[in-house]
Amino acid sequence: MLKKHQESISCLMDATEALLSAMEKYGMDPEALSKTPEFVVLVHFLKAIIDGKMEIPNHLSDRISELADTLDIDKITGSTLH
């Protein structure tokens, strides 16, 4: 299980670095951005998603799965991101 946790953290670091790099490309300050509460929440969500896919117990990933259908974000916003 320790190996899975290490892989999860490495994946999270790579994903977070890629996000910040992409945002910097569009003129956002990665240092300032990484300190915002919204970005902190995003990182926790990313960790929950990664843990869920790697079958690592994470209460947040369980909660997100429960809420995903209830929230139906695509219908609320009227569009999808993909």
Contacts in CASP RR format, 6 or more apart in sequence:
PFRMAT RR
TARGET T0000
AUTHOR 0000-0000-0000
METHOD contacts of the structure
MODEL  1
MLKKHQESISCLMDATEALLSAMEKYGMDPEALSKTPEFVVLVHFLKAII
DGKMEIPNHLSDRISELADTLDIDKITGSTLH
1 56 0 8 1.000
4 54 0 8 1.000
4 55 0 8 1.000
4 56 0 8 1.000
5 56 0 8 1.000
7 54 0 8 1.000
8 47 0 8 1.000
8 50 0 8 1.000
8 51 0 8 1.000
8 54 0 8 1.000
8 56 0 8 1.000
11 50 0 8 1.000
11 54 0 8 1.000
12 43 0 8 1.000
12 46 0 8 1.000
12 47 0 8 1.000
12 50 0 8 1.000
15 46 0 8 1.000
15 50 0 8 1.000
16 43 0 8 1.000
16 46 0 8 1.000
19 42 0 8 1.000
20 30 0 8 1.000
20 33 0 8 1.000
20 34 0 8 1.000
21 30 0 8 1.000
23 30 0 8 1.000
23 33 0 8 1.000
24 30 0 8 1.000
33 39 0 8 1.000
44 60 0 8 1.000
45 60 0 8 1.000
45 64 0 8 1.000
47 58 0 8 1.000
47 60 0 8 1.000
48 58 0 8 1.000
48 60 0 8 1.000
48 61 0 8 1.000
48 64 0 8 1.000
49 61 0 8 1.000
49 64 0 8 1.000
51 57 0 8 1.000
51 58 0 8 1.000
51 61 0 8 1.000
52 58 0 8 1.000
52 61 0 8 1.000
74 80 0 8 1.000
END
